[in-house]
Amino acid sequence: NNLIDVKSLRIVTEDGLEQWLPVKKEPFPLPLAEVQAIFQIFRVPMPEFAKDICTFEEFVELTKRDEQIICVTVNKDRRLYHVDGCLVEVADLKLEYKAITTVAIELEDPDKVRATKTMFGFDRIENINYVTAIKRMCEQKP
């Protein structure tokens, strides 16, 4: 939606629950200083860019210049539910070459998240984040 939404992993519990916090959520076009800040968050050098403003398309091209960045198009169709105080997101993700369905259970109280995971039977399933899932999907590219 012509928007950059960057989150940072803050905490991983012993049993694999993750807490992600929003770092930046801005609409394109972005001022050059914002783009430079995003590349610092990515921990990769900012490529040469001669403009003061960066469009979404230009940003994508900049990310493709660094081999440490995987740039993929992801379409996400999500449904939100409230279960025992938790926000539960069921999402269908489509990459260029693969599709998966994901479930995220969110709440600042990890014990309630654990209880909700158990209620749905997800405590027996590996808990991974979007970054890891997308990397795995890219590795399985046909």
C-alpha positions in Angstrom: 0.0 0.0 0.0 2.9 2.3 -0.7 3.9 2.2 2.9 7.1 1.0 4.6 6.5 -0.9 7.9 9.7 -1.9 9.7 9.7 -4.0 12.9 12.6 -5.1 15.1 12.9 -8.3 17.0 13.3 -7.4 20.7 12.9 -10.5 22.7 12.9 -14.3 22.1 11.8 -16.4 25.1 13.3 -19.8 25.8 10.3 -21.5 24.3 10.5 -19.4 21.1 7.9 -16.7 21.6 9.0 -13.5 19.9 8.3 -9.9 20.6 8.6 -7.5 17.6 8.3 -3.8 18.0 7.4 -1.2 15.3 10.5 0.9 14.4 9.2 2.8 11.4 5.9 3.1 9.5 5.9 5.8 6.8 4.2 6.4 3.5 6.2 6.7 0.3 7.8 8.9 -1.1 10.4 9.1 1.7 13.0 11.8 2.3 16.5 10.7 1.7 17.3 10.9 5.5 14.5 8.4 6.2 15.8 6.0 3.5 19.3 6.2 5.0 17.9 5.5 8.5 16.1 2.4 7.1 19.4 1.1 5.6 21.0 1.6 9.0 18.2 -0.5 10.5 18.9 -3.2 7.8 22.6 -3.0 8.8 23.7 -2.7 5.2 25.4 0.3 3.5 23.2 2.8 1.7 23.7 2.6 -2.1 24.4 5.8 -4.0 21.2 7.8 -4.5 21.3 11.3 -5.9 17.7 12.4 -5.1 16.2 14.1 -2.1 13.0 12.0 -2.2 12.7 8.3 -2.8 9.6 6.6 -4.3 8.6 3.0 -3.5 9.9 1.8 -6.8 13.2 3.5 -6.3 13.5 2.0 -2.8 12.9 -1.5 -4.2 15.7 -0.9 -6.7 18.0 0.3 -4.0 17.4 -2.9 -1.9 18.1 -5.1 -4.9 21.6 -3.7 -5.0 22.7 -5.5 -1.8 23.1 -9.3 -1.9 22.3 -9.4 1.9 18.7 -8.2 1.2 16.1 -10.5 -0.2 13.5 -8.5 -2.1 10.3 -10.3 -2.8 6.7 -9.3 -3.5 4.4 -10.6 -0.8 0.6 -10.3 -1.0 -1.1 -10.7 2.3 -4.8 -11.3 2.9 -5.5 -11.3 6.6 -8.3 -11.9 9.0 -8.3 -10.7 12.6 -9.9 -12.4 15.6 -10.0 -11.8 19.4 -9.5 -14.9 21.4 -9.1 -14.8 25.2 -7.7 -11.3 25.1 -5.2 -12.1 22.3 -5.3 -10.8 18.8 -5.2 -13.7 16.4 -4.2 -13.0 12.8 -4.8 -15.7 10.1 -3.1 -14.6 6.9 -2.7 -16.1 3.5 0.7 -15.1 2.1 1.5 -15.3 -1.6 5.0 -14.9 -3.0 5.7 -15.0 -6.7 6.1 -18.7 -6.6 4.6 -20.1 -3.4 1.7 -19.6 -1.0 1.3 -20.4 2.8 -1.2 -19.7 5.5 0.1 -18.3 8.8 -1.3 -17.7 12.2 0.0 -15.1 14.6 -1.1 -14.8 18.2 -0.3 -11.4 19.8 -0.5 -10.0 23.3 2.1 -8.6 25.6 1.3 -11.3 28.2 3.3 -14.4 27.1 1.4 -16.7 29.4 -1.9 -15.9 27.6 -0.2 -16.3 24.2 1.0 -19.8 25.3 -2.4 -20.7 26.6 -4.0 -19.7 23.3 -1.4 -21.6 21.3 -2.1 -24.7 23.4 -5.9 -24.3 23.0 -5.5 -24.3 19.1 -2.8 -27.1 19.2 -0.1 -24.8 17.9 2.2 -25.6 20.8 3.3 -28.7 18.8 4.1 -26.6 15.7 7.4 -24.7 15.1 7.0 -20.9 15.9 8.7 -18.9 13.2 8.4 -15.3 12.1 7.7 -13.9 8.6 11.4 -13.2 7.9 12.4 -16.8 8.5 9.3 -18.1 6.7 10.0 -16.0 3.6 13.7 -16.9 3.6 12.8 -20.6 3.7 10.3 -20.1 0.9 12.9 -18.3 -1.2 15.4 -21.2 -0.6 12.7 -23.6 -2.0 12.2 -21.5 -5.1 11.5 -23.7 -8.1 
